[in-house]
Amino acid sequence: MKIELAYGKRGVILDVPDAVEASVIRKTALPVPSEPARVIGEALDAPIDLPRLEEAAKGARSACILICDITRPVPNRLFLRPLIDRITGAGVPLAGITVLIATGLHRPNLGDELAELVGDPWVLENVAVVNHDARNDADHVMLGRTGTRGSPVGIDRRFVEADIRIATGLVEPHFMAGYSGGRKVIAPGVAHHTTIRTFHSARFMEDPAATSCNLDGNPLHEEQLEIVKMIGGPIYGLNTIIDEHRNLIFASFGDIIASHLAAVRFVRHSIEVKVPRKFMTVVTSAAGYPLDRTYYQTVKGMVTPIDILAEGGTLIIVSECGEGIGSAEFRAAQQRLVDLGPAAFLDTLTAKTLADVDEWQTEMQLKPMRIGSIVLVAPELSAADRAVTGVRCRDDLGAALAEVLAENGSAEIAVIPEGPYVVPFHVAA
């Protein structure tokens, strides 16, 4: 059996030997609309719990539209111009509109990458498109602390002070916040570094409710909702859902909280896959381009399938990692993991109120390591980068599978071609 896994822009083929039984875990297929522009238009025409954008923008002089950074394949090309046209049609000047890239603490998107991200030359030529900088204090309005957990709240002032505020994004599983999109595009998307580092401290990350596809009692989700209320309304949300071929299949628009929940309700039965057993060998991907550009983002694909990984089993993950390990801060955290070992590394995190930048991803890597072992297939990753992954590295997917099968002594495997965009849950038959 040959199975294509998401890998970079081209994919990679896993050749499963005849003697091996492979259970392929995919999303439940959803219909693909023939006219994606119509899907966007219908969503904009029927906002949830808020007036139409054209009505809300009357008398406004400024607008801020948040978009996700390059790590997420959001179809910005489909909706930025329609949003801008409706805003300007209500009288807001083009000079008053800002498209703000919700980078969180990721690097900025510039040059050709920026053009790819926006996807519409007209937008780049006519509207200010800027990157959020979480470390620039002057860019933020400090709103105080959340009442429940005391998190410091700072949000980019270009968003807070705009007359019209819109957060756009992709609704997909998220291994900490349950689902991405909606409120998450604001925080951590355009939040101050202290807000982001509080969210990503061990106090949140080690909470069992801070996990994939869960919003109930999830401390990250609850803090994000409180931050939305602290900013004050109205805040619009435009939420998109795509299939594994990056086709738009759904969009919702309206109140940022209500429209996000509508998108979650639409997609969760497709994404959350019930699996009747656990496996000693799980083969997955880091979701391909753009998510698998770094090892930092690859960790997401290690975490989402752990519910079906048997104790002592092996997770094989394939990732292009064309940009290497990730940030200097992440490299430092990975080096500490390698030097200290998992238990001692975690001990260094638990007393911190503010996490060090990007060390939270190393903390998340500990979750699958507590269950079994990890084999990374990333032939483009340098020897220096491999040395700080903390996992076994191989160059060839087929050879890695043969090695692991020989070690585990089981001829049954699970294969998740789309990686972290699909979340399997073990449900006993």
WOWO-V752946 format. One record per helix or strand of 2 or more residues. SS is the DSSP state (@ for helix, = for strand). FROM is the first residue (numbers start at 1). TO is the last residue. Records with the same first field share a line. If there is no record, write none. Layout:
# WOWO-V752946
SS=FROM-TO ; FROM-TO
This chain:
# WOWO-V752946
==2-5 ; 12-15 ; 21-24 ; 63-68 ; 97-102 ; 128-131 ; 140-145 ; 152-156 ; 164-170 ; 173-174 ; 178-179 ; 236-242 ; 248-255 ; 272-275 ; 279-285 ; 309-318 ; 373-377 ; 392-394 ; 412-416 ; 423-426
@=36-45 ; 53-56 ; 76-89 ; 94-96 ; 111-118 ; 121-126 ; 137-139 ; 157-160 ; 183-186 ; 193-199 ; 202-205 ; 219-231 ; 256-271 ; 291-293 ; 295-303 ; 306-308 ; 328-340 ; 342-347 ; 359-369 ; 383-386 ; 397-408 ; 419-421
